[in-house]
Amino acid sequence: MSGGIKRRLRWLPNAVTITRLACLPVLLVWCIVADGPSWPLGIFFGAIAITDLLDGRLAALLDARTPLGRILDPLADRLLMAVGLIGLLLMGRFAWPAPTIVLIRDLATIAGFVWLARRGVLMQIDFAGKVSSGFNMGCVAVGLAVSGSWVDVCFWCAVGLSVLTFGNYVGIAVGKVRAQGRGEVASTTT
């Protein structure tokens, strides 16, 4: 792709992220009025979730990583998960502990990343976090689409993976804070 085209399309990744954010009120209302799981609702959630891959690939392809995108993209992902998890709770699709654990983990992760950033320790989503997020989004989409014990088992696996990746982030953060305390430059995780 030529440099001129790349420059003209650099707005596209952030536009995709903003579109994802704009879909969240529709998703929430749909979850509120839904009588239970339905394929269209699960597909709608899944389509919104897929835009996370799309905006990331576009940002890399167009060399369009921006400070705004670094904030909006993970925020949109966490808000999408929050709306999907709240939808599952409103439908009575899962007992409250499973979605609540993931919600608390996401809130703690966001708060931790912000707290660390204010102290000069920058955290990034690593590969394990991306896998966990993708698996969680897939499980929420399926949970919004269908009922079944196999979905419940998959969802609890996603909860476990969320807890494990949270532990991973805590370990990385502790290492970076210690390195900062010793005056070392902490490397970023990719």
Backbone torsions as a table, in degrees:
resi	resn	phi	psi	omega
1	MET	NA	134.5	-176.3
2	SER	-73.0	156.2	-178.3
3	GLY	-60.4	-35.3	-179.9
4	GLY	-66.2	-41.1	178.5
5	ILE	-67.4	-42.8	178.5
6	LYS	-57.6	-45.5	-178.9
7	ARG	-62.4	-40.2	-178.2
8	ARG	-71.2	-23.2	-176.9
9	LEU	-103.3	7.5	-177.0
10	ARG	-63.7	-18.1	178.1
11	TRP	-74.6	-20.2	-170.7
12	LEU	-60.9	-46.4	-179.5
13	PRO	-58.3	-44.0	178.9
14	ASN	-67.0	-33.2	177.2
15	ALA	-64.8	-38.7	177.2
16	VAL	-64.0	-43.1	178.9
17	THR	-63.2	-43.5	179.2
18	ILE	-64.3	-37.0	175.9
19	THR	-63.3	-40.4	176.8
20	ARG	-59.0	-44.3	178.0
21	LEU	-63.1	-39.3	-178.9
22	ALA	-67.3	-25.5	178.7
23	CYS	-76.7	-17.6	-173.9
24	LEU	-63.2	-41.9	176.8
25	PRO	-62.0	-37.2	177.3
26	VAL	-62.7	-45.3	178.9
27	LEU	-60.8	-44.6	-179.1
28	LEU	-62.7	-46.7	179.1
29	VAL	-61.5	-42.6	179.5
30	TRP	-60.2	-43.5	178.5
31	CYS	-63.3	-37.5	-179.0
32	ILE	-66.4	-41.5	-175.3
33	VAL	-88.6	-10.5	-177.5
34	ALA	-68.1	141.1	176.0
35	ASP	-80.1	-14.9	-177.3
36	GLY	167.2	-171.9	-179.6
37	PRO	-58.9	144.5	175.3
38	SER	-149.5	145.8	179.5
39	TRP	-57.2	-45.3	-179.8
40	PRO	-59.5	-38.7	179.3
41	LEU	-66.2	-44.8	177.9
42	GLY	-62.9	-39.5	178.8
43	ILE	-67.6	-39.8	178.0
44	PHE	-61.3	-46.8	177.5
45	PHE	-60.0	-46.5	-179.8
46	GLY	-60.2	-40.0	178.9
47	ALA	-64.5	-40.7	177.1
48	ILE	-64.0	-42.8	-178.6
49	ALA	-62.9	-37.9	-179.2
50	ILE	-63.5	-26.3	178.5
51	THR	-62.9	-20.1	176.0
52	ASP	-64.0	-41.9	176.5
53	LEU	-67.2	-40.9	-177.2
54	LEU	-62.0	-48.2	-177.2
55	ASP	-67.5	-34.4	177.3
56	GLY	-65.9	-43.1	179.3
57	ARG	-66.7	-40.6	178.6
58	LEU	-64.0	-41.2	179.6
59	ALA	-61.3	-40.9	179.1
60	ALA	-69.3	-45.9	-177.9
61	LEU	-63.0	-40.3	-176.0
62	LEU	-93.1	3.5	-175.6
63	ASP	50.2	52.1	-172.0
64	ALA	-122.1	35.9	176.1
65	ARG	-75.8	124.9	-176.0
66	THR	-125.5	159.0	174.5
67	PRO	-58.1	-39.1	177.9
68	LEU	-62.3	-44.3	179.1
69	GLY	-64.0	-36.4	178.3
70	ARG	-65.0	-25.2	177.4
71	ILE	-90.5	-49.0	-174.2
72	LEU	-67.3	-39.8	-174.9
73	ASP	-62.2	-53.9	178.5
74	PRO	-66.1	-32.2	176.8
75	LEU	-63.3	-44.9	178.9
76	ALA	-62.3	-39.3	178.9
77	ASP	-62.9	-47.3	-178.0
78	ARG	-67.4	-38.0	177.7
79	LEU	-67.7	-38.1	176.2
80	LEU	-60.6	-46.3	178.3
81	MET	-62.0	-42.4	-179.3
82	ALA	-61.2	-45.2	179.9
83	VAL	-64.5	-43.3	178.7
84	GLY	-63.3	-43.3	179.8
85	LEU	-66.7	-41.1	176.7
86	ILE	-63.8	-39.0	176.2
87	GLY	-60.1	-42.6	177.6
88	LEU	-62.2	-39.8	178.0
89	LEU	-66.5	-44.2	-179.6
90	LEU	-62.1	-35.6	178.7
91	MET	-77.2	-13.3	-174.2
92	GLY	71.3	23.0	-176.0
93	ARG	-67.7	-39.1	177.4
94	PHE	-129.2	151.1	172.5
95	ALA	-62.9	152.6	-171.1
96	TRP	-58.4	-31.1	-174.2
97	PRO	-59.4	-44.7	-174.0
98	ALA	-62.3	-56.4	178.7
99	PRO	-62.5	-34.2	-178.6
100	THR	-66.4	-38.5	177.7
101	ILE	-60.4	-44.4	-179.3
102	VAL	-67.7	-40.9	178.1
103	LEU	-60.8	-46.1	-180.0
104	ILE	-65.0	-40.1	178.2
105	ARG	-61.6	-43.3	179.3
106	ASP	-65.1	-43.6	178.3
107	LEU	-62.9	-42.6	179.3
108	ALA	-65.0	-39.1	179.4
109	THR	-65.2	-46.7	179.3
110	ILE	-61.1	-49.2	-179.6
111	ALA	-60.0	-41.8	179.0
112	GLY	-64.7	-44.7	178.9
113	PHE	-60.8	-43.0	-179.7
114	VAL	-66.7	-46.5	179.9
115	TRP	-58.5	-45.5	179.6
116	LEU	-65.7	-41.2	-179.8
117	ALA	-60.8	-38.1	178.6
118	ARG	-66.3	-19.5	178.0
119	ARG	-101.7	11.1	176.1
120	GLY	84.1	10.9	178.8
121	VAL	-106.1	109.9	-177.5
122	LEU	-94.2	127.3	177.6
123	MET	-108.7	150.3	176.1
124	GLN	-132.2	155.3	175.9
125	ILE	-69.5	126.5	179.4
126	ASP	-97.0	-178.8	-176.5
127	PHE	-59.8	-42.6	179.5
128	ALA	-61.8	-39.5	177.9
129	GLY	-65.0	-38.4	178.6
130	LYS	-67.4	-41.2	178.2
131	VAL	-64.0	-45.8	179.4
132	SER	-60.4	-45.7	-179.9
133	SER	-62.3	-44.5	179.1
134	GLY	-63.4	-43.2	179.2
135	PHE	-65.0	-42.3	177.5
136	ASN	-62.0	-45.0	179.3
137	MET	-62.1	-41.4	177.7
138	GLY	-62.2	-42.0	179.5
139	CYS	-66.3	-38.5	177.5
140	VAL	-65.6	-43.8	179.4
141	ALA	-58.9	-46.1	179.9
142	VAL	-66.4	-39.6	178.2
143	GLY	-63.6	-32.8	176.6
144	LEU	-75.9	-20.2	-176.1
145	ALA	-92.3	-41.6	-172.5
146	VAL	-142.3	163.2	172.5
147	SER	-110.1	150.6	176.8
148	GLY	165.7	149.8	-178.5
149	SER	-65.1	-32.0	178.6
150	TRP	-64.6	-33.1	177.1
151	VAL	-67.5	-40.3	178.3
152	ASP	-60.8	-43.7	179.4
153	VAL	-63.0	-45.4	178.8
154	CYS	-61.5	-40.3	-179.1
155	PHE	-64.8	-41.7	177.7
156	TRP	-65.7	-32.2	173.9
157	CYS	-63.8	-39.9	177.6
158	ALA	-63.9	-39.4	177.4
159	VAL	-61.6	-46.5	178.5
160	GLY	-60.2	-42.8	178.4
161	LEU	-63.2	-38.2	177.3
162	SER	-61.0	-43.8	180.0
163	VAL	-65.5	-42.1	179.2
164	LEU	-62.8	-44.0	-179.6
165	THR	-68.5	-32.0	175.2
166	PHE	-62.6	-44.2	176.3
167	GLY	-60.1	-38.8	176.8
168	ASN	-61.0	-46.0	179.1
169	TYR	-63.4	-39.5	178.1
170	VAL	-60.8	-44.6	178.2
171	GLY	-61.0	-43.8	178.3
172	ILE	-63.4	-43.7	-179.0
173	ALA	-62.8	-43.5	179.0
174	VAL	-60.7	-43.9	178.4
175	GLY	-61.5	-41.0	-179.8
176	LYS	-69.5	-40.2	179.1
177	VAL	-65.0	-42.0	177.4
178	ARG	-62.8	-42.6	179.1
179	ALA	-63.4	-39.7	178.5
180	GLN	-64.7	-40.5	178.7
181	GLY	-62.4	-31.6	179.2
182	ARG	-87.1	-1.2	179.7
183	GLY	83.2	11.0	178.0
184	GLU	-84.1	155.8	174.5
185	VAL	-87.2	117.9	179.8
186	ALA	-78.2	129.1	177.8
187	SER	-75.9	153.5	178.8
188	THR	-87.4	151.8	177.9
189	THR	-93.8	136.0	177.2
190	THR	-116.4	NA	NA
